[in-house]
Each structure stands twice: as C-alpha cells, then as structure tokens.
Amino acid sequence: MQKSLFAKYYAICCAIILVSFTLLGAVFLGFASQYFKIDKQRLLLRNTKQAVVETVSNYEKNSYQFIDARVASLYRVFGESIDATLFFTDLNGKTIICTDENSCIHKTYSVSSDIIQQALTGEYKEMGRLGGMYPTTYYSVAMPVVLSDGTPIGVIFASSSSENLSYFLVELLNMFLVSSLSALVIAFILVYFVTRKMVIPLRRMVNAAHSFSKGDFTIRVPVEGSDEIAQLANAFNNMATDLANLESTRRSFVANVSHELKTPMTTIAGFIDGILDGTISADRERQYLKVVSDEVKRLARLVRSMLNIAKIEAGEMKISPSAINIHDLVLRTVFTFEQGIEAKNLDIRGLDNEKVMVMADEDLIHQVVYNLVDNAVKFVNEGGYIEFSYRTENNLTYISIKNSGEGIAPNELHNVFDRFYKTDKSRSLDKKGVGLGLYIVKSIINLHGGDIIVNSIEGEFCEFVFSLPSAKVPKIKRNDSSFIIGKKQQQ
C-alpha cells in the first residue's frame, strides 16, 4: 500500500511532465512552422516585387514592344538568392519567361484563370500545388505587372518547395527531443526524490497508526518545516498525545470504578453472608443492615454520577436556562444541611444578601450548589465557618463558597476536578463520596458557559468560585434579613 501510494504519486507527476513537454513541443513546432512560412512568403514577395519593377522598366525601354533576355537573367539572380523559381505569364496564364532552364513544367501547364484573376487584384499567396501545376506542396506568391498607365501585361510568380520546411522542422524536432530528454531525465530524478521525501512522513504515520492499534501511543512523527505535511504530522502527534491521555484516563477510570464498586460490594457480600450463616448475631443484624443500606446508597450515587457523566460527555445533557435567584437557591440548599451545621456548631456567613439573578438551569445548578455545600460541611473544621459571597463583572456573576479548615495542599489543587480524585485527607473524612462530584460540577458549569476555580491555603480555608451568566433583572432587597443557622450570622 505504501509503495502503491508512492508509485501513483510518482506516475502522476511524470505524466504531467511528459504531457507538458509534449504540448510545449507541439506549440513550439507550430509557431516555428508558421514563422518559417511567413518568412518564406515575405522573401518571395520582396524578390517578386523587384522582378516586377525590372520587368516594367525593361518593357518600357523596349518601347512596349517586347521583354528581352536580360530580364530572365535578373529573374535567375533573384531566384537563386532565395532558392526559388520565378516565371512570368501573360494574362491567360501562359508562361513566357522562367528561371528553370531544363524540364520547365511552367511552360507545359498554364496557370488557371482563377489564380491569374486573384493575382491581378494585388498580391497572391498560397501554400499548395498552384492549381495542380506542382506534384508536391510549394510556397507560391504572385504580383501583377502593371504599366504606368495602369494596364496589366502579365503576372510574375515565385515558387519554392516546402521540403525545406520539412528539413527545418525535423532538425528543430531533433534538437528539441535531445534537450527535452535531458530535461526529462533530470526532472524524473528530482521528482523521485521529492516524492519519496513527501511520502516518508505518511509512511511514518501509517507505522505509528499500527502501533496505536496495538496500544502503544509513544511513537511520534518528526515535524519538519511548516507546510501542510508538517501541519498534518503536528496534528497527528497531538492526536497521539490525546489518545495517550485518553487511554491513561480510561485505565484510571476503569481502575477507580473497579475500586469504588469492589469496596461496597465486598462489604455488602460479607455482611449478608454473615447474617445468613449466623456469624452475626440477631441482635446486631440491624446495625449491619444499616451499613449494607449505606453501601447500596453509595453504589446508587456512583451509578447516578456515572450516568450524568456519560450524558455530559456524549452531549446529551441539555440545559434549559432561565432567570433564577441563585441566592435563594443557596438558602434552600443550606437548609437541607441544618443538622450537620448544628452538629459542628458552624458560623454561616453571607446569607443576608440582595437578590442575585443569573441565567441557568435551576435543577442542574442546584446539583452544583448542593455538591459544593456538601463538601464545605464535610471538610469544615469543628466550630468553623462557611461563607457565601457574590459579585458581578462583565455580564458574569461569580458565586463563592468558602469554608475554614485544613484546606487542600498546593500540589493537589490542579487535580480536584478530576474524575475519582480524592486526597488522602478526603478519603479519611469522606467515606461516602465517590470522587465524581467536583468533576460533574465543573462539567455543568462549563455547559452554562461559565468556569469554576478553587483557592486554598493549607490549614486555613478552601474556597470554590464559579461563574454563571448574569440575568438582567433588578436586584431587590430581601425582607428576611435575620436568616441564621448555627452560630449567629455575621452582618
């Protein structure tokens, strides 16, 4: 297949060169033939004109009675200078004077009256047999011999064989073929190496593609220059990098899913077997069934999260944005965590705020806020705080959810939105999580045309800030300014 590509490309280039040279030769020979014809006729006409002048002068010197032998000598001189035959005919086409001394066919045949009449009108030119007088093709011209009073007395013809043209064209063709063959050999050699150089990157890509099909994404194609082949090679290398990352992500994803499924299923199987075979006593069955129930719910959350991720990545999750009060949605979400907030004696800040309107899908953004508040409640320190704040800038509203606590280590910040990513501290504090919440949060925010970032100082706080398109709705002061959960809210 590789050789076929090279052969086809090389054959096409060679064929184009051959056709180009053939057309060039045909055009060149055509122009050369036309030039030779015009030049020959010009020479014939020039000498014929001189012959006419001498003929009229001689006729006048002889008192308009006859044309003497000196004219024939002049005709012969004119004819020899251009390798042509000159002959003078009367108005009936009969030859009177001819430069051919031996076997003169002009005196045997008469020129047709049609040709005589055309010649009497001015000039006559043709490339042919002069009405059948010549057995082969000749260049022929004719001019009338007219006296000073306008009376025509005859016509002078000048003819030259076209064999000279054939000789000329053959010699010209030979020179063209020799020079063309030399140029073609050089061109074919250059095209061979150029084609080979162009096909080499494609062969490398084919070899790399075979390696990719076997799961080896380490091969890269060298990029040389900045032409289309180089751009293709660069795009191919980028694709290889993306495939390698995708493969790494896939393996990590499979490993994480296997891990997340294995742990609860092992727990569920162990406790169920213990209850069935009597290892767990009847009075402790309820305790272990509660653990089994929690693990089943954890599996359900994992499956639900996986389905959401699949919808997002397949582009099947559609949003229906409308103007919503994001602050009201935050308030309602915080209410659902009242028990956990009271248990940790937390200080909730920033709930006394104006109406903050954004354009978003309320159900999806509720999932975002719920996940972020859930994380904040899980990882805030005992007696700490959770703070909410809002700001609007360039048609975007930025919502911040900040909690005190241990925070996130700087080397882990860039991984928090990865699928199944959990810090070691997170694994010890969040036994129920599956590590997909923040990935889903980021995906939903991106679907809305916004973004989310995380700021953290280890040992002090962790803050998530996400943006949503602002809704053009006037802000209205809230009437219930005394909403307090946990410790007294700071004004």
Residue pairs with C-beta under 8 A, 6 or more apart in sequence:
1 206
2 199
2 202
2 203
2 206
5 199
5 202
6 195
6 196
6 199
9 195
9 198
9 199
10 191
10 192
10 195
13 191
13 195
14 188
14 191
17 184
17 187
17 188
17 191
18 184
21 180
21 183
21 184
25 173
25 176
25 177
25 180
28 172
28 176
29 169
29 172
29 173
29 176
32 168
32 169
32 172
33 165
33 169
36 165
36 168
36 169
37 127
37 139
37 165
40 139
40 160
40 164
40 165
41 125
41 139
41 141
43 82
43 84
44 82
44 84
44 139
44 140
44 141
44 158
44 159
44 160
45 123
45 125
45 141
45 143
45 158
47 78
47 79
47 81
47 82
47 84
47 86
47 158
48 78
48 86
48 141
48 142
48 143
48 156
48 157
48 158
49 143
50 78
51 74
51 75
51 78
51 86
51 88
51 156
51 158
52 143
52 144
52 145
52 156
54 71
54 74
55 67
55 71
55 88
55 145
55 154
55 156
56 145
56 146
56 147
56 148
58 67
58 68
58 70
58 71
59 66
59 67
59 145
59 147
59 153
60 147
60 148
62 68
64 147
67 88
67 96
67 97
71 88
71 97
72 97
72 98
72 99
75 86
75 87
75 88
75 97
75 98
75 99
76 86
76 99
78 84
78 86
78 158
79 85
79 86
79 99
79 158
82 158
82 160
83 160
83 164
84 139
84 158
84 159
84 160
85 98
85 99
85 100
85 106
85 158
85 159
85 160
86 98
86 99
86 156
86 157
86 158
87 95
87 97
87 98
87 99
87 100
87 104
87 106
87 156
87 157
87 159
88 95
88 96
88 97
88 98
88 145
88 154
88 155
88 156
88 157
89 95
89 96
89 106
89 110
89 111
89 116
89 154
89 155
89 156
89 157
90 96
90 153
90 154
91 116
91 120
91 152
91 153
91 154
91 155
92 110
92 113
92 116
93 110
93 111
93 112
93 113
93 115
93 116
94 107
94 110
95 104
95 106
95 107
95 110
95 111
96 154
98 104
98 106
98 107
100 106
105 133
105 134
106 133
106 157
109 132
109 133
111 130
111 131
111 133
111 155
111 157
112 131
114 131
115 124
115 130
115 131
115 142
116 155
118 124
118 142
119 142
119 143
119 144
119 155
119 157
120 144
120 152
120 155
121 144
122 143
122 144
123 141
123 142
123 143
124 140
124 141
124 142
124 143
125 140
125 141
126 139
126 140
126 141
127 137
127 138
127 139
127 140
127 162
128 137
128 138
128 140
129 135
129 136
129 137
129 138
130 138
130 140
130 157
130 159
134 159
136 161
136 162
136 163
137 161
137 162
138 159
138 160
138 161
138 162
139 159
139 160
139 161
139 162
140 157
140 158
140 159
141 157
141 158
141 159
142 155
142 156
142 157
142 158
143 155
143 156
144 152
144 154
144 155
145 152
145 153
145 154
145 155
145 156
146 152
146 153
147 153
198 229
201 221
201 222
201 224
201 229
201 232
201 233
202 229
204 221
204 222
204 233
205 221
205 232
205 233
205 236
207 219
208 219
208 220
208 221
208 236
208 240
211 217
211 218
211 219
212 219
212 240
212 243
215 247
217 240
217 241
217 243
217 244
217 247
218 244
219 240
220 237
220 240
221 233
221 236
221 237
222 233
223 230
223 233
223 234
223 237
224 230
224 233
249 419
252 419
252 420
253 419
253 420
256 419
256 420
256 435
257 302
257 306
257 420
260 302
260 420
260 434
260 435
261 299
261 302
264 295
264 296
264 298
264 299
265 295
265 299
267 291
267 292
267 295
268 292
268 295
268 296
271 280
271 288
271 289
271 291
271 292
272 292
273 279
274 280
274 288
275 285
275 288
275 289
280 288
294 432
297 432
298 432
298 434
301 432
301 434
302 434
302 436
305 434
305 436
305 437
305 440
306 436
308 317
308 440
309 419
309 436
309 439
309 440
309 443
310 316
311 317
312 440
312 443
312 444
312 447
313 443
317 364
317 447
319 360
319 361
319 364
319 447
319 448
320 361
321 359
321 360
321 361
321 448
321 469
322 359
322 360
322 361
322 362
323 357
323 358
323 359
323 471
323 473
324 357
324 358
324 359
324 360
324 362
324 365
324 471
325 355
325 356
325 357
326 356
326 357
326 358
326 360
326 365
326 369
326 390
326 397
326 399
326 468
327 353
327 354
327 355
327 356
327 388
327 390
327 478
328 355
329 362
329 365
329 366
329 369
330 351
330 369
330 373
330 388
330 399
331 351
331 483
333 366
333 369
333 370
333 373
334 341
334 348
334 351
334 373
334 485
335 485
336 370
337 373
337 374
337 377
338 485
340 377
341 348
341 377
341 386
341 485
341 486
342 485
342 486
344 377
344 380
344 382
344 383
344 384
344 486
345 382
345 383
345 486
345 487
346 377
346 380
346 383
346 384
346 385
346 386
346 485
346 486
346 487
347 383
347 384
347 385
347 386
347 486
347 487
347 488
347 489
347 490
348 385
348 386
348 387
348 388
348 484
348 485
348 486
348 487
348 489
349 385
349 386
349 387
349 388
349 489
349 490
350 387
350 388
350 389
351 388
351 483
351 484
351 485
351 489
352 478
352 481
352 482
352 483
352 489
352 491
353 388
353 390
353 478
354 475
354 476
354 477
354 478
355 473
355 475
355 476
355 477
355 478
356 390
356 397
356 399
356 475
357 397
357 470
357 471
357 472
357 473
357 475
358 365
358 397
358 468
358 469
358 470
358 471
359 448
359 468
359 469
359 470
359 471
360 448
360 468
360 469
361 448
364 444
364 447
364 448
365 444
365 448
365 468
367 440
367 441
367 444
368 441
368 444
368 445
368 466
369 401
371 437
371 438
371 440
371 441
372 401
372 441
372 464
372 466
373 386
373 401
374 437
375 437
375 438
375 464
376 386
376 401
376 402
376 403
376 462
377 386
377 403
378 429
378 430
378 433
379 403
379 405
379 406
379 425
379 426
379 429
379 430
379 462
380 386
380 403
380 404
380 405
381 404
381 405
381 406
384 403
384 404
384 405
385 403
385 404
385 487
386 401
386 402
386 403
386 404
387 400
387 401
387 402
387 403
388 399
388 400
388 401
388 402
389 399
389 400
389 402
390 397
390 398
390 399
390 400
391 397
391 398
392 398
392 470
395 469
395 470
396 450
396 467
396 468
396 469
396 470
397 467
397 468
397 469
397 470
398 465
398 466
398 467
399 465
399 466
399 467
399 468
400 463
400 464
400 465
401 463
401 464
401 465
402 461
402 462
402 463
402 464
403 461
403 462
403 463
404 460
404 461
405 461
405 462
406 425
406 458
406 459
407 456
407 457
407 458
407 459
407 460
407 461
407 462
408 416
408 423
408 454
408 456
408 458
408 462
409 423
409 458
410 456
410 458
412 423
413 454
413 456
415 421
416 423
416 438
416 454
417 438
417 439
417 441
417 442
417 452
417 454
418 439
419 435
419 436
419 439
420 434
420 435
420 436
421 435
421 438
421 439
422 430
422 433
422 435
426 433
426 435
441 452
441 466
442 452
445 451
445 452
445 466
445 467
445 468
448 468
448 469
449 469
450 466
450 467
450 468
450 469
451 466
451 467
452 464
452 465
452 466
452 467
453 464
453 465
453 466
454 462
454 463
454 464
454 465
455 462
455 463
455 465
456 462
456 463
483 489
